[in-house]
Amino acid sequence: MEEILNNISYKTKQKELILTFLKNNKESHLTVDEILFNLQKEGTPVGKTTVYRALEKLEAQNLIRKYSISGTSSCFQYIGDKKSCHSHYHLKCSHCNKLFHIKDNNLDKAVSSIMKTNHFAIDNSKTVLYGICKECNNKI
């Protein structure tokens, strides 16, 4: 972690806290508002503009991944040096808007077939399947 923090240009305490927060929540996809709310809840005085700037730099350094899905706010996830994080699909719950990573060999085979048949390169890191998650399904 210290090595990652040392590589951030224009290092500030707030940027370090943003990166630490994302790393501590690396299994989550977080919006700017969620990051801001949680940092302020922890007593970190940080502004929305600072969060946006920090996220922009962290994304440029390939430490975080930005997910932009039409109709919703972009969300961010810490990936560090996990290259495997770049190759997966997503499930998005239409009720709670949670985004889930999935890795599925059958889906890999189907996408491979589609790409071969149609001569089309699919970016599976941006592939989103919509539906209802288990938690929301249990509430219905």
Salt bridges, closest charged atoms under 4 A:
ASP33 OD1 - LYS48 NZ 2.84
ASP108 OD2 - LYS103 NZ 3.42
ASP123 OD2 - LYS126 NZ 3.96
GLU135 OE1 - LYS98 NZ 3.39
